[in-house]
Structure formats: C-alpha cells, structure tokens
C-alpha cells in the first residue's frame, strides 16, 4: 500500500481452505474437582478459604484459563451447580479410546502430545493426573 502499487484483492478461489469438523452441540458435562493443600501453604491458609474462593469464582464463571473441549476453538462455558440441586444420572458405560490429555512443554523443545485411554463408567470418566504412568505418547 505504501508503494502505491500491488494487488490488494483477495480471490477466494485461489486461497480457499476446505475444512470440516464433527462438533457436538448442546452437550453438558458435570465436572467434579477437588484440591489438596500442599507444603507451600502458608500459616493463614486453610481448605475452607480456598473452597470459598473457588465457589465465588465459579458462580461468576471466572477462571484463570478458559476451559475448552479438545482444542481452543471449542471453548467450554461453565456454571456452578447450586448445593442441593440434583442432576439426571447418566448410566452409559463404554470404552472411548485414546484421548488427548495435555501437551507436554517441559521435556522437549516442541510440545509433545500426551494421550490416555478414556473409559466411561456409569457416565463418569476419571482423568489421570498429568504425570501418571497411564498418560503415554
């Protein structure tokens, strides 16, 4: 543009990228989380303090990193289930195969994908911790 010459047009026939995706719609997940106090906890720290911080943030939909389903283009939005509210039970049990767990940036110069064998047991899937043996390349 600064030279006053050149092609500024974009011709879709020349630059088109065909993409296809199988995407879930109207999916609900129930996420159960817990935390454990570590040796780094200070004298004023206690489990109740952090549980209350989590509850307040979850009620507002606040998070440090936006959760996503598989890749960042599929952002996951969440809401805290109020105490005493029950959700319908899911009784599906099956093998789901290999799932991406995380990208390991620690041991290699490029991110290394880590996978785990996913199982659904009465509607519940347990995700192994990041550094467990079940998570393989």
Buried (B, 14 or more C-beta within 10 A) or exposed (E): EEEEEEEEEEEEEEEEEEEEEEEEEEEEEEEEEEEEEEEEEEEEEEEEEEEEEBEEEBEEEEEEEEEEEEEEEEEEEEEBEEEEEEEEEEEEEEEEEEEEBBEBEEEEEEEEEBBBEBEBEEEEEEBBEEEEEEBEE
